[in-house]
Amino acid sequence: MEEFLKEYNSIITHSVEIIAAVTGLILYRKYKFTAAKFFIWFLCYALFCDYIGKYTSFMDEGEIFNFLKGSFLEKNYCIYTLLWFTGAVLFYVFYFSKVLKKDRDRKIAKYTGVVFLLFSIVNIFFNFQDFFIKSLPFINISGSLVIVICVVMYYIQILQSDKILTFYKSLNFYISTAIFFWWLIIPPLGFYDIYFGVQDMNYVNLRTLIYLITNVFMYSMFTFGLIFSKPDDD
């Protein structure tokens, strides 16, 4: 089973991403008058980011991106740092600012988003060389903290309202739960990227499986939530 998951890791990951995005587009009319419509757009953005980041798979001799070999774009860390570990966090800040009901909570979400953006810019500036050759764990971890803050405020909002009785019908609950676990598990792996190479294949295999399992869990939750949730509860 482990060998199967490693061999078909990319296919499985792309499949769950595509299923989530296509499901969102099919059900767009169901959510077009709610904040969830922005989330459906984001699923398409996430799919785009993943495919953009795969350009490193086409850098062998004679392939389309071979000219990038030996350049500062030989690795795709900068792409994922900008488009995902920074861009996705800023989207979720925007999304929760639409979902949260209290003005105080919305302001907290927006201010943490601004602070995170400024911190990310400063961190990239002072680690500009590393920006192209490895992930920047402090951006990843600070992004996780922003996600956790937004999700916790949303959970508190549910607990303090009558929505606690029907939370399982809300798409926002599935989104919050999925990203909560993903951003708690994946970003800390950036501290161990030093081991991500042929010299430590045990770590490479473990990291690949962790990414696969968390991605499948997250996008499956998104798809399930889109199908079974009721727009009035968002």
C-alpha positions in Angstrom: 0.0 0.0 0.0 2.8 2.4 0.9 4.6 1.8 -2.4 1.3 2.4 -4.3 0.7 5.7 -2.5 4.3 6.8 -3.2 4.1 5.8 -6.9 0.8 7.5 -7.5 1.2 10.4 -5.1 1.0 13.1 -7.8 -2.0 11.5 -9.5 -4.0 11.1 -6.3 -3.2 14.6 -5.1 -4.2 16.2 -8.4 -7.3 14.1 -8.5 -8.7 15.3 -5.2 -7.8 18.9 -6.1 -9.6 18.6 -9.4 -12.6 16.9 -7.9 -13.0 19.7 -5.2 -12.6 22.5 -7.8 -15.0 20.9 -10.3 -17.5 20.1 -7.5 -17.4 23.8 -6.5 -17.9 25.0 -10.1 -20.8 22.6 -10.6 -22.5 23.8 -7.4 -21.6 27.4 -7.8 -25.2 28.5 -8.3 -26.0 26.9 -4.9 -23.5 29.2 -3.2 -23.4 32.3 -5.4 -25.1 34.5 -2.8 -22.8 33.5 0.1 -19.2 33.9 0.9 -18.6 30.4 -0.3 -18.5 31.6 -3.8 -15.0 33.2 -3.0 -13.9 29.8 -1.7 -14.9 28.1 -4.9 -12.8 30.6 -6.8 -10.0 29.9 -4.4 -10.2 26.1 -5.1 -9.5 27.0 -8.8 -6.6 29.2 -7.7 -5.2 26.4 -5.6 -5.3 24.0 -8.5 -3.6 26.6 -10.7 -0.8 27.1 -8.0 -0.1 23.4 -7.9 0.2 23.1 -11.6 2.4 26.1 -11.9 4.7 24.6 -9.2 5.1 21.4 -11.3 7.3 23.2 -13.9 10.3 21.6 -12.2 9.2 18.2 -13.5 9.8 19.5 -17.1 13.5 20.6 -16.8 15.2 17.5 -18.1 17.2 17.6 -21.3 15.0 18.5 -24.3 12.0 19.5 -22.2 10.2 22.8 -22.2 11.6 24.3 -19.1 15.2 23.0 -19.5 16.4 26.5 -19.9 15.7 27.2 -16.2 18.1 24.6 -15.1 20.9 26.3 -13.2 18.9 29.5 -12.7 17.4 30.9 -9.6 14.1 29.3 -10.6 15.6 25.8 -10.8 13.6 25.0 -7.6 10.0 26.0 -7.0 10.2 27.0 -3.3 9.7 30.7 -4.2 6.5 29.9 -6.1 4.9 28.0 -3.3 6.1 30.5 -0.7 4.4 33.3 -2.6 1.3 31.7 -4.1 0.5 29.2 -1.3 2.1 29.8 2.1 1.5 33.5 1.7 -1.3 33.8 -0.8 -3.5 31.1 0.7 -3.2 32.6 4.2 -4.2 36.1 2.9 -7.2 34.5 1.2 -8.4 32.8 4.4 -8.0 36.1 6.3 -10.2 37.7 3.6 -12.7 34.7 3.8 -13.0 34.7 7.5 -13.5 38.5 7.5 -16.7 37.7 5.5 -17.7 34.7 7.7 -17.1 36.1 11.2 -20.1 38.1 12.6 -18.5 40.3 15.3 -16.8 43.5 14.3 -14.0 42.7 16.8 -13.3 39.3 15.3 -13.3 40.7 11.7 -10.8 43.4 12.8 -8.6 40.9 14.5 -8.6 38.8 11.4 -7.7 41.7 9.1 -5.0 43.1 11.4 -3.3 39.7 11.8 -3.4 39.4 8.0 -1.7 42.8 7.6 0.9 41.9 10.2 1.5 38.6 8.5 1.9 40.2 5.1 4.4 42.8 6.4 6.3 40.0 8.3 6.5 37.9 5.1 7.9 40.8 3.1 10.5 41.5 5.7 11.4 37.8 6.0 11.8 37.4 2.3 13.9 40.5 2.1 16.4 39.4 4.7 16.4 35.8 3.4 16.4 36.6 -0.3 18.8 33.9 -1.3 17.1 31.2 0.7 13.8 32.3 -0.8 14.8 30.5 -4.0 16.4 27.4 -2.7 14.3 26.3 0.3 11.1 27.0 2.2 11.0 29.8 4.7 9.7 28.1 7.9 9.0 31.3 9.8 6.6 32.4 7.1 5.0 29.0 7.1 4.6 28.9 10.9 3.4 32.5 11.2 0.8 31.7 8.5 -0.3 28.7 10.6 -0.8 31.0 13.6 -3.0 33.3 11.5 -5.1 30.4 10.3 -5.4 29.0 13.8 -6.5 32.4 15.2 -9.2 32.7 12.5 -10.5 29.2 12.9 -10.6 29.4 16.7 -12.6 32.7 16.4 -15.0 30.9 14.1 -15.4 27.9 16.4 -16.1 30.3 19.3 -18.7 32.0 17.2 -20.5 28.7 16.6 -20.3 27.7 20.3 -21.9 31.0 21.2 -24.8 30.7 18.8 -27.6 28.3 18.0 -25.6 27.2 14.9 -24.0 24.7 17.3 -27.1 22.5 16.8 -26.6 22.4 13.0 -22.9 23.0 12.6 -22.5 19.9 10.4 -24.7 21.5 7.7 -22.3 24.5 7.4 -19.7 24.5 4.6 -17.6 26.9 6.8 -17.3 24.2 9.4 -15.8 21.7 6.9 -13.5 24.4 5.5 -12.3 25.4 9.0 -11.7 21.9 10.2 -9.8 20.9 7.0 -7.5 23.9 7.0 -7.0 23.8 10.7 -5.4 20.3 10.5 -3.5 21.0 7.3 -1.9 24.2 8.6 -1.0 22.5 11.9 0.7 19.5 10.2 2.4 20.7 7.0 4.1 24.1 7.8 6.3 22.7 10.6 7.8 20.3 8.1 9.7 23.3 6.6 12.1 23.1 9.5 13.2 19.7 8.3 13.7 20.5 4.7 17.5 20.1 5.2 16.8 16.3 5.2 14.8 16.4 2.0 17.2 14.8 -0.3 18.5 11.5 -1.6 20.8 11.2 1.5 17.8 10.6 3.7 15.2 8.7 1.7 13.3 7.6 4.8 12.5 11.2 5.5 11.6 11.9 1.9 9.2 9.0 1.9 7.6 10.0 5.2 7.2 13.6 4.1 5.6 12.5 0.8 3.1 10.3 2.7 2.3 13.1 5.2 1.7 15.6 2.3 -0.5 13.0 0.5 -2.6 12.1 3.5 -3.2 15.7 4.6 -4.0 16.9 1.1 -6.5 14.0 0.5 -8.1 14.8 3.9 -8.4 18.5 3.2 -9.7 18.4 -0.3 -12.1 15.5 0.5 -13.5 17.6 3.4 -13.9 20.5 0.9 -15.8 18.3 -1.6 -18.0 16.7 1.1 -18.8 20.1 2.6 -19.7 21.6 -0.8 -22.0 18.7 -1.6 -23.8 18.2 1.7 -23.9 21.7 3.2 -26.8 24.1 3.0 -26.0 27.7 1.8 -28.3 29.3 4.4 -26.0 28.0 7.2 -22.9 29.6 5.8 
